[in-house]
Amino acid sequence: MPRRSGTVSVSTVVLLVMAFVCAGLVAKRVSARSAQDRLAVAMVRDINGQRVALVPKGQPTVVMVSSRTCPWCKKALADFGRMADGEPVPGLTLFTLEGAADGVPMLEKEKLSGARLVGPAGTREDAERLFKYPGTPTFIAFDRNGRIVHTIPGYPIQPELARLFAVMVRETDVP
């Protein structure tokens, strides 16, 4: 049957749809990578109000995104406090959405020392947009090159907590 001019074949439509889907997947992958890059170089405020990098250079780090009102954050910190047993946890960066100072009583309650305390450099909403997963707690493990190697949204199971803790106390570079 001859084709009429001005019509499009089914195979052409299928190819166009596939092209758009592939373009969308590539764009999503590029934006996810650039989001990771942005996170590794993000500036936050420390306990003194100074702008500092979220991830310290050359050190494997676990960033725990927390909130002073989050019961699961408090539970995770209590677990880390038991694991630390009074020893410092230099590989932990506690990012508290309300500000670095609000992390102080959270760490003191669990007798955790040696952690970096940071908070948003802008508004809380800016900080929430910075991280891929909304909500607290969220754990993001970075290797010594500032690359994200592991992300856990929510309260992790005990083996995951132990792997994160091993990075925090510098027993290993990645969980």
VOGU-3710 file (C-alpha; in Angstrom, 3 decimals, decimal comma):
1> mprrsgtvsv> 0,000/0,000/0,000  1,574/3,338/-0,951  2,252/5,824/1,821  0,583/9,208/1,714  2,845/12,228/1,919  2,799/13,971/5,279  2,376/10,774/7,334  4,909/9,334/9,735  5,554/5,625/10,044  5,194/3,775/13,332
11> stvvllvmaf> 8,889/2,882/13,280  9,821/6,567/12,977  7,642/7,408/15,975  9,200/4,571/17,983  12,711/5,782/17,101  11,841/9,354/18,107  10,417/8,206/21,448  13,519/6,111/22,117  15,757/9,091/21,281  13,884/11,313/23,728
21> vcaglvakrv> 14,066/8,668/26,469  17,810/8,239/25,944  18,352/12,002/25,981  16,427/12,206/29,252  18,517/9,463/30,842  21,758/11,135/29,783  20,582/14,495/31,131  19,569/12,877/34,423  22,971/11,187/34,754  24,830/14,443/33,997
31> sarsaqdrla> 22,755/16,387/36,532  23,275/13,669/39,182  27,030/13,823/38,647  27,090/17,595/38,820  25,011/17,403/42,019  27,695/15,156/43,539  30,387/17,560/42,399  28,497/20,470/43,967  28,125/18,591/47,240  31,838/17,774/47,469
41> vamvrdingq> 32,747/21,478/47,197  29,739/22,912/49,048  30,437/25,635/51,567  28,819/25,471/54,999  29,218/27,332/58,300  31,230/25,892/61,158  30,623/26,380/64,883  32,388/29,790/64,727  30,257/31,003/61,831  33,112/30,710/59,330
51> rvalvpkgqp> 32,469/29,412/55,819  34,240/26,064/55,389  34,065/23,170/52,956  31,515/20,489/53,815  34,076/17,799/53,032  37,629/18,276/54,343  40,290/17,689/51,675  42,230/14,469/51,791  40,208/12,832/54,564  37,557/10,125/54,246
61> tvvmvssrtc> 34,475/11,587/55,879  30,941/10,631/56,793  28,539/13,560/56,671  25,465/12,990/58,809  22,636/15,351/57,883  20,658/15,848/61,065  18,079/17,979/62,801  17,774/18,714/66,492  14,148/17,467/66,401  14,910/14,168/64,628
71> pwckkaladf> 14,529/11,143/66,946  16,328/8,847/64,456  19,299/11,241/64,374  19,494/11,071/68,159  19,279/7,273/68,046  22,108/7,068/65,483  24,280/9,421/67,567  23,563/7,305/70,670  24,657/4,207/68,738  27,850/5,961/67,619
81> grmadgepvp> 28,459/7,111/71,195  28,300/3,509/72,430  30,623/2,400/69,626  33,111/5,208/70,353  33,215/4,447/74,085  34,814/7,823/74,809  37,217/7,798/71,829  37,073/10,676/69,287  35,297/10,308/65,935  37,317/12,634/63,662
91> gltlftlega> 35,766/11,324/60,441  32,249/12,485/61,357  30,904/15,790/60,069  27,567/16,521/61,746  25,571/18,834/59,482  22,656/20,140/61,560  19,935/21,842/59,517  19,255/24,412/62,238  22,941/25,400/62,439  26,251/24,062/63,714
101> adgvpmleke> 25,656/25,207/67,308  22,558/23,007/67,551  24,780/19,965/67,054  26,757/20,676/70,245  24,176/19,376/72,760  23,436/16,404/70,504  27,095/15,308/70,591  27,596/16,185/74,259  24,604/14,078/75,298  26,173/11,012/73,652
111> klsgarlvgp> 29,720/11,892/74,810  30,938/12,065/71,207  34,069/14,138/70,624  36,293/14,978/67,684  33,474/15,456/65,155  33,196/18,536/62,947  30,040/20,573/63,518  28,605/22,449/60,561  25,337/23,950/59,423  23,850/25,722/56,430
121> agtredaerl> 25,683/28,665/54,896  22,312/29,991/53,707  18,753/29,112/54,599  17,585/25,711/55,765  15,763/25,343/52,450  19,051/25,962/50,587  20,648/23,251/52,694  17,837/20,789/52,023  18,233/21,372/48,264  21,960/20,691/48,572
131> fkypgtptfi> 21,439/17,052/49,508  19,954/14,445/47,184  17,719/12,786/49,779  15,276/14,860/51,777  14,907/14,138/55,443  17,070/13,265/58,368  19,157/11,416/59,106  21,001/11,004/55,845  24,533/9,614/55,789  26,912/10,413/52,933
141> afdrngrivh> 30,357/8,801/52,907  33,112/10,561/50,943  36,481/9,088/50,060  39,728/11,031/50,498  39,246/12,532/47,003  35,868/14,021/47,896  33,868/11,500/45,871  30,629/10,119/47,250  31,140/6,389/47,815  28,010/5,519/49,818
151> tipgypiqpe> 24,714/7,184/50,722  22,141/5,998/53,230  18,862/7,906/53,584  17,225/7,234/56,930  18,350/5,239/59,937  20,721/2,445/58,842  20,717/-1,149/60,010  23,432/-2,110/62,524  25,978/-3,510/60,012  25,718/-0,267/58,001
161> larlfavmvr> 26,206/1,783/61,180  29,335/-0,224/61,955  30,753/0,345/58,452  30,099/4,092/58,703  31,658/4,165/62,160  34,833/2,476/60,852  35,295/5,445/58,487  34,538/7,908/61,304  37,326/6,510/63,482  39,705/6,211/60,506
171> etdvp> 39,895/2,402/60,551  39,031/2,319/56,837  38,654/4,769/53,968  35,272/3,594/52,682  32,331/1,834/54,327
//
